[in-house]
């Protein structure tokens, strides 16, 4: 059976296809439209239908819309309770009306689709399915926390034999995600977009406001929590957009981050008591908080913690499709990895290079050539294979650099136009990770945990060691990504370091590159030394 999943209501519109219980394709609409997070300022286009992503998913599988058994839309307007929006009552009405029109909208985007095949899937159930049903192991407890769904902000339960059992949910207006969004906005960042900047900023501060915040953000002991209004200005003055945060802002970020972790620990301990499960799966925007994930792994009661790499709202497209497949009795295969997006053949890549009229070469082994370029302290744009699904660059659409040069952190943040307090991540050969990194789980293929950098390695890896001595690690298995693994091995042979800097191939305010054209445009506009486009190399000093 064939099921298409759609996320369109909040942000990060996306589509995913599940056929015969197997994840075939998944992509965010922003990779096609080039509008980050899929937001527009037009009525009923504030949220995009991911038409291009959906059509591509079908094309990837050789299907048409008429071949689908059902389409899962990851929001159920019938579950919305008026008055619970709190922050955005007018937005609640728009979302509800937009969702009700989804069958008609999707028929326009997908010719041949029978609107009667569209099924509404509860937002947090779609999140839960995207984690528990996609996970590499079997039964698990599952916890979902984000800003909001239809009328809730949190869901906890378990999957056994593909069937979900709900154990707790938290009704709005109480929301850990909305609390974190409020802080994000107060610190001068874009809410529902820049929360990862708050997590990075927190490492520069101390949690000095815990007593006040613990009174207002707390678990209730029954699988739920409360979030009372917070006087942010009393803790730190509002930071204007673009203004440099101060130590007081960092202290506030550290305080909220600490309380968030404490509440999550209380919730997972309760969930473990209810389920007795060994495995915990996580989804929702809060599951992208790597620092909190690591604390759940290190201090929580579960033997393992697994997070689906597109844990934010984009992942609900995958979850909606998986939930429909499970409801239909399909046996579900674990997702094969995050590389679920578009790819191009070598011939297509070479055609793009010729059309762009740039000088290029095809070395015997592009991995070895890039390893040498990195050893020579050049910045490399690395475009290989299928694009990643989710917000993390995992060696398919990446910017790479030498981790042993401290100045490369500032250099890369300048290339990308980012704040200088933000860290970059290490990509490491899986077989070498344990000698360098600890505390977080290994392997760590999706860059969703932080790890302590061993004392002996910190001076050797200054570009990827954050101010608190941690790093957000991605491990690479040769069997999963042989070209990237060869590049890492080649770099290790030349430098003694089995690690390279890995950050997403994009610039500030732009989505991660997806197509060869995107990569060439980014390379042409940013101070990057080398572009590795599949097996081809473009060197800046050789361009015409």
N, C-alpha and C positions, 0 to 999 in steps of 0.2 A: 504494500500500500504506500501511497505517496502523500506526504503532508508538508505543506508550506507554512512556515511561521512568520508572523509580521509583528514588529514593534513600530508604533507610530505616534503614540499619544504624548509622552513626556518629552524625551529628547533621545538622541542617538537612534533615529529610525534605522531599521535593519530588517533583513529577510534571511531565512534559513530553510533548507530543504532536508527532510528526512525521508528516505526511501527504504522500505523493507527493514525498518529498524536501524538504519545506518545513516549517520550524518554525512551528507554528500557535499554541501556547500553552505557557506554563511558569509554575509558581508554587510557592512554598514553603508547606508545611502551616501554618507559624506564622501566616501572614496570615489563615488561617481560624480556627485553634484559639486564637490569641492567646497561645500558649505559645512564648516565644522559644527558637529553636533546636530546638523540638520535643521537649524533654526532660521526662520524668516519672520519678517515683520508685516505679514499680510494676513488678514482674517482667513481662518480655515486653512492657512498655509503655515501658521505658527509651528505646526508639526507637519512634517512631510510624510506622505505615503512613500515607502521605499520602493517605488516602481522600478527604477533601474536595477536595484539590487535584486528584487524579486525576479525580474525577467532574466537577469544573468544566472541566478540559481537554477531556473528552469532550463536555460540554454546549456548550462554545465551538464545537466543530467539528460539532455536530449528530450525534454518533455515540453508540452504546452500546458496552458492553464486548464484545458479541458481534461487533461490526464490526471489531475489532482483528485484525491479522494476527499480532502477537506483542507481548509485554510484556518489556522489558529491565529486569532487577533488577541494580543496579550493585554487586554483591558476589557472589563465587563461593565458596561454602563448601567446595567440593572442593579449593580451592587453599590452604586454611589449613594451616599446618604448626605443630603444637603445640610449645610451648616457645619460640616466637619473640616472644610478646607482650611480654615484658619488664616493662612497667609494669602490666599488667592481665590476668593469665592467666584469672581468673574471667570477666572481660568478654569475652575471646576465646571461651570456651565458650558464653556466652549469645548472642553475635553469630552464631556458627556455627549454633546451634540455631534461632535466630530466622530466619536466612536460609533454612534448609532448610524452615521452615514457611511461607515467603513465598507459595508458590502457593495454599495453603489460606487464608491470611490475606487475600490479594488477592481471592480469589473471594468472601469475605464482604464486602469493601469495594466490590467491583464486580460486582453481580449480572449473571449472564449470561456472565461470563468463564470460558473453558475453562482450568483450571489447567495443562493441557499446553502452553499457549501461552507460559508464563512461561519466559524464558531468562535464565540467569545470565551477566552480563557482568563480566569482571574489573574490579575497582575502578579501577585506574590506566589501563586501556584506556578505560574510560568517561570518565575525566578527559581523556585524550588526545584522544578523539573530540570531546569538548565544545569543545575549542579548535580543533584542526586542521580538522575537518569543518565547523565553524560559521564559520570565518574568512572575511573578504571576498575573499581571494586564493586561489590554487590550492594546489599542493604546498607543504609546509613541513616543517621539522624541528619536533619537539615535545618539550617537557620537562615532566614532572609531578613535583612534590615536595610532600609533605604529611607528616602524622604517620605514617600507616600505611594500607596496604590489607590484603589477606588475610595475606600474609607478607612484603611488601616496603613500602618507604617512598618509592620513587623509580622512575621509568621514563623512558627516553629513546629516541627513535626518529624515524621520519619517515613521512609520508603521501605517497604518489605515486599519482595517479589513484584516490584514495579507498581505497587499501589501505595498511594499517599494517605497518611493518617495525620490530621491536624491535631495539635496538642495545645497551642496557644497562639493568640494574635493580639496585637495592640491597636485599639481604635485611635484615630486622630482625635484631638490635635496633638497628642503625645507622639513625638517622633525624634529619634536619635539623629536621623539624616537631616531633618529640617533644622534641628538645633545646630548641627555642624554647618549647614548652609548659611544660617544666620551669622555665624562666626565668620565664615568665608567672606560674606558681603561686608561685615563690619571691618575686616582687615584690608578692604580695598580690592578684593578679588571678585571674579564673576561667580555668583552662586550657581549651583547645579552644573559646575564646569571646572572650577579651579580648586576644588577641595584638596587635591593632592598637594597644592602649594602650601596649604595650612599644615599638612602633615610634615612637609619638609621644614617649614619655619619652626615648628614645635621643637625640633632638635636643638635649636639655638637658645631655648628658654628653659625656665624652671617652673614646675607646677606649684605656684605660690597661692593660687586661689581655690584650693581644694575644698576647704570647709564650706565656703559659699556655694560652690557648684554642686557639691555632693547633696546639699539640701534641695537642689532644684532638678537634678538629673540623677535618678536612682532607680534601681530594680525594686520590685515589690514582693519578691519571694515566691510568686505564683506563676512565673514564666512571663510576666509583663514588666512594665516600667512606667515611670512618670517623668515628663519633662516640663517643668514650670517655666514661666517667662523669666528671662535673664536680663538684667540691666547691664548691657555690654559696656556702655559709656562709663559706668562707675568703675569698671575694671581697667579699661584702656580707652583713650580717645579714639574716635572713629578715624580710620586711615583712608585718605582719599585714594581714588583709583590712580595708580602710577606712582604714588608716594612711597618712599622707602620705609618699611616697617621698622619700629624701634624695639629695644629690648622688652619694653612693656607689652608690645604686641606679641613678641615671641613667648613671653611668659604666659600670656593668655592662651595662645595656641597650645602650649605644653600642658596647661591645666585642663583644658577641654579634652585634649587627646588622652590624658591620663584617666579622667573620669569616664570617657567613652570606653576605654579598655576595661575598667573595673566593672561597668555595667554589663558589657559583653561577657566577661568571665562569669558573672552571676547567672546570666541567662544560659550559657552553655553548661554550667554545672547543674542547673535545674533540669535542662533538657537531657543530660546524661542520666540523671536519677530517674527520669520518666521512661527512658527508652532502653537503657542498658547497652546501647550500641557501642561498638568499638570505633566506628568511623564517623566523623563529622564532615558534612559538606556545607559550603557557604555560598551565598549569592546575594545580590543586591549591591547598591553602590558602596555601602560600608565595607563589603568584602574586598574592595580595592584598596583598603587601608592596610598597607603591608605591615606597619608597625603593630597594629592591633592583631592582625592574623598571627604574627610571630608570638605574641604573648599568649594567644589562645593555644597555639601549639605547645609552647614551653610550660605553661602553668595550668592549662585546662585538663579535664579528666579523660579526654578521648585519646586513643592511641595514635590516630592519624587525623589530619585536617587537610581537606582537598577543596580547592577553589577553582571554579570554571573560569578560564582566562578572560572571557567577555562577561564578567560578573555584573556589570552595570546594566542599564536598560536595554542595550543592544542585545544582550544575551537572552532577554525574554522572547525574542523571535525564535531562538533555538529551543527554549523551554516550551513554548506554545506548541511547536511541531512535535517535540518529544512527548508531551503530555497527551496529545491526540493519538499518537502512535501507541502509547502505553494503554490508553483507554480502549483502543481497538484490539488489544491483546497481542500486539506485535512484540516479539522479543527485541530488546534494545541493546545495541552494541555500544561500548564506550566510545566517546568521541576520539577520533584518531590523532588529535592534536589541534593546535591553534591555526595551522596553515590551511585555511578553508576558503580563501578568497581567490582572486583572479591570478592567472599566470600566463606567460607568453612563451612561445617556442623560440629557439635560437634564431631561426629565420626571421621571425617577427621582430625580435629585438634588433637584429642587424638592419632590417628594413627601417626601423625607427631611427637608428643612428645615421643611416644614409639620408633619410628625409631631413634630419636636423642639420645635415652638412657639417658634421664634426669629424675630426680625425680620430680614429680608434685603432685598436690592435686586438688580436686574439692570441694571447700567450698560450704556451703549452698547458699551464695550469694557473688559472686566474687566482686560485687560493694562495699559491706560493707567491705570485706577484704582489698580491695585496698584503701578505705577511711582510714582505720586504718593504713595501711602502709604509706600513705602520711602524716597522722597526726604524725607518728613516724619519719618523715623527710627522708623517703626512696624515691628513684627515681624509677618510675614505667613505664615500656613499656606497652602500652595499645593497644591491637590488637583486634578489635571488628567489626563484620558485614562486609558490603561491603566497599571496598576501596574508598577513595575520588577521584573525578575527578578534577584535577587542582593542583596547587602548595601548597595549605594550608592543614595542618593536622587539621581535624575538629572532633576529638574524635573517629576516627576509626583506625588510624595508628599514635599514638601520644606518646610522652614522657611527663609524668606528674610529678609535684613536688609541694612542699609546697610553696605558694606565700608569706608567712609571714617571711621567712628566707632570708635575703638579700643576703647571700652567695650562694643561689641556682642559681642566674643568672650566676655567674662565674662557678659554678659547672656544670651547663648544657652546657654552651659554651665549657667547657673542655671536657665533654662527647662527644659532637658533633664535636670537633676540629674546632670551629669557632672563629672569631675575638671577643674580649671581648666587643667591643662597640655595638654589636648587641643585641637588646632586645629580650625577650621572651614574650609570649602573655598570657592573662588571659582567661580562660574558666569560664563562670559564669551562674548560673541558671537564666533563662530569667526573672522570676518573681522578682528577686532581683537586676537586672542590673541597674535600674533607680536610686536607692539610692546610687550607687557607681560611675556610669559613666554618663557623660553628653556631650553635643555638637554634637557628632556623632549620627546617627540614631539608634534607638532601636525598635524592636529586630535587631541583627546584626549576622545572623547565619553563615556568610561566612568569617569573619575576614578580611573585605575589607575596613574598616574605622578605624580611630583612635578616641579615646574618652578621654576627660579630666577625670582624677581620682580626685574624691572629696577630698578636703583638709583633712578631717577627716580620710579618708581611706588610704592616701598615706603612713603614717608610718606603717599601718597594712599590706600593700601589697607592700613591697619594691622590691620584685623580679620581679614584672610585671609592675612597674611604671618606665617609661623611664625617661631619664635625663630631658626632657622637661615637665614632669608631665602628660604625656599621656600614653595610652595603646591601643594596637590593639585587640579589644574585639571580642570574639565569645560567643554568647548567645546560651543556650541549652534549648529547650522545652521538657518537659517530654514526650509529645505525640510523638515527632519525634525520640527521642533517650532515651528510658526509662532506660536502664542500665547505661548510662553515667549520666543521671539526678539523679539516685539513688546514684551513687558514689559521686556526688557533694553534695547531701543532707546529706549523711553520713559524709562527710568531714566537712560540716557546723555544724552538730550536735556535732562533736568532738572538733572543733576549733573556732567556731563562724564566720568562713570565708566561704561564699558561692562561693568561687573562687578557682581554682587550676591553676598552671602553665601548659600551653599546648604548646608544640613545636613538630615539625615533628619527626617521628621515623626514623631517619637515621643518618649517620655520614657524615662529610664533603666530598664532591665530589661524594657521592653515592645517587641514587634516594631514595625516601621514600620507606620503606619496603612495600611489597604487599602480599607475600605469607607467610604461616607459616614457611617455611624454611628460608626466608629472615629475619623474626622476630627472629628466634632462632640464626641465624648467627650474627645478630646485638647484641643480648643479650649476646652472648658468647664472643664478642670482645670488648664491651664497658662496663664501670663501672656502670651498671644499677643493682639495687637491686632486682627488682621483674619484672617478665613478666606475664601479664594477657592476656592469649591467649584464647579468648572466655570465657567459664566458668571455665577455668583451671588457676592455679597459679604455676609458677616456681620461687623458691626463691634461690638466688645465693648461700647462705651458705648451702643449702641442696643438691646441685648438686653433682653427683658422681665424 
